[in-house]
Amino acid sequence: MPDVAPGDPVQIQYTSGTTGFPKGAIIRHRGITNNARLHYAISGVVEGETALNFMPLFHTASCGLSALGSAQFGCAMVLARMFDAPAMLDLIERERVNVVLGVPTMFVGLIEAHAPTILRESALARSDRLCRRLRFRSEIHRATESSSLVRSVKFALAAMP
């Protein structure tokens, strides 16, 4: 293996140019590992927890945040072949997952897939089962030049009446 310094490039991410012109952004080892570590720290992840990674590994949040964050925090990581909300809920329950990273539409899918179950439960238990496993949700507002994580927002799922 070659010697690698923190400032060495690790990948080039190509942008679509939504905030300017399309370009390749050079991502460095220091930036990608710091993003993962800081994201997990801000999210309250602790050693020994279990993360579910259902995004493609070529996605920067999947390989950069979830995989590297899990490795740095000593977390187990369950890899899903593809995102399917009902199947992900089964994995969350079976594997005792409590760390999940995704885009907002994935979380909406999880909540909608969970809805038939929570509608049959009491008001107190409606969100408890999902909340026990998903302690936090994070929305990632991307900027390719910053290794994907610009802002992480922590919030709890509100109990449903």
C-alpha positions, 0 to 999 in steps of 0.5 A: 500500500502506498503512503497516504497523507491527510492532504492527499486526494482520495476521490474526485466527485463530479458535480452537475453544476446546480450551484455553478458550472459542472466540475470535478471536485477533489476530495482529500483524505482529511476532509472525508474522514473528518466529515464522517467522524464529526457527523457520527459525533454530532449525531450521538453515535457510540461505539458498538451500535449498529448502522444500516447502510441502504444507499449505493456504496458509490454514493458519497454519503454511503461510502464517505459518511456511513462506512467511514463513520461506522469504521471510526466509531467501531459500529457494526454496519449492515449493508442492504442490496437496495432500498425497500422500505418494508424490508429496511424496517424488518432489517432495523428490527432484526439487526437492532439497527439504531443508526441510519443515514439517508435522504429525506425521501427514504425516511418518508418511505420508512415512515409510510411503510411503518404507518399500517403498524403504528395505526394499529398501536396505542397512541403512546406506542405509535412512534416508539417502536421506530424511534427506539431504533432510529434515534436520530434523522439527519438531512444531508445538504450536499456540497460536493466540494465539502465531501457531502456534509454541509449541515446535519440536523438532529431531531426526534420523531414526534409522538403521533396522537 
